[in-house]
Amino acid sequence: MQSVAVKAIEPRLKSIAFALIASLCATTWSAAPVLAAEQDPAQIVARVDAIRFPSSDFQVDISIESRDTGSDPDIRKYRVLSKGKEDSVVLTMEPASERGQAMLMKGRDLWVFLPRVSQPVRLSLSQRLTGQVANGDLARANFSGDYNAALAGTETIDGRRTDVLELTAAERGVTYARVKLWVDADNGRPTKSEFYSLSGRLLKSCSYEDYREIAGEVRPTRLVMTDALKEGKVSVLVYDDMLPREIPARLFTKEYLKKLQ
């Protein structure tokens, strides 16, 4: 009798086991695309861009203190007006001797307007603005538009899992040939980055610090850029008064900025 009962139960056990295995496989298959989406490097970089700056029109004041061993700090202040990710104007506020200078970025084209000079001068994004800061660091901050991203692995920094991304220039003329970017895997915030030349030489590193809520998002308000080629050369950028505001399109034209000179 016991043998008959066991034989009667066996088909039901097999059926239950099969259903459990099928359910587990279905769960695994359905979860796989979500995991892949979470690890998509392009989406990670797009989130980094959204954290660094608003995607709509905004204005922000930036002070830059550059230090070098054995010399006094150099302090400069700028006001950046941005329309989306492609157009921006950088106004020099201090020192007073350079007030009136302005840079205009249209896409990846960059010009500087100087007082008492009738025609704007073409600049490159990679050209140094001050200290360790390149023109493109202020005028254009669009990792997702300028670079192709690949996930290089993960690291643990201060007990937190961090995605490591390799960004390679989408085309010539961007600020850096290659960028290595560390991003907090949980909140998408950039932790640090390294910037490389076309030859592969490390130029400088940057740490993203002092996260605070500003312009509707928790953003890094202090960036520390350190020269990788000469010890002691550091530039500290502090972002303040970031204000979302509608900015007229006519401001982002060479004709308009010429009138201001």
HELIX and SHEET records of a PDB file:
HELIX    1   1 GLN A    2  GLU A   38  1                                  37    
HELIX    2   2 PRO A   41  ARG A   52  1                                  12    
HELIX    3   3 ALA A   96  GLU A   98  5                                   3    
HELIX    4   4 ASN A  135  ALA A  139  1                                   5    
HELIX    5   5 PHE A  143  ASP A  146  1                                   4    
HELIX    6   6 ALA A  249  PHE A  252  5                                   4    
HELIX    7   7 LYS A  254  LYS A  259  1                                   6    
SHEET    1   A13 VAL A 121  LEU A 123  0                                        
SHEET    2   A13 ASP A 109  PHE A 113 -1                                        
SHEET    3   A13 ALA A 102  LYS A 106 -1                                        
SHEET    4   A13 ASP A  87  GLU A  94 -1                                        
SHEET    5   A13 ASP A  74  LYS A  83 -1                                        
SHEET    6   A13 PHE A  58  ARG A  67 -1                                        
SHEET    7   A13 VAL A 234  PRO A 244 -1                                        
SHEET    8   A13 GLU A 217  ASP A 227 -1                                        
SHEET    9   A13 LEU A 202  ILE A 214 -1                                        
SHEET   10   A13 PRO A 190  TYR A 196 -1                                        
SHEET   11   A13 ARG A 178  ASP A 184 -1                                        
SHEET   12   A13 ARG A 160  ALA A 169 -1                                        
SHEET   13   A13 TYR A 147  ILE A 157 -1                                        
SHEET    1   B 2 ARG A 128  THR A 130  0                                        
SHEET    2   B 2 VAL A 133  ALA A 134 -1                                        
END                                                                             
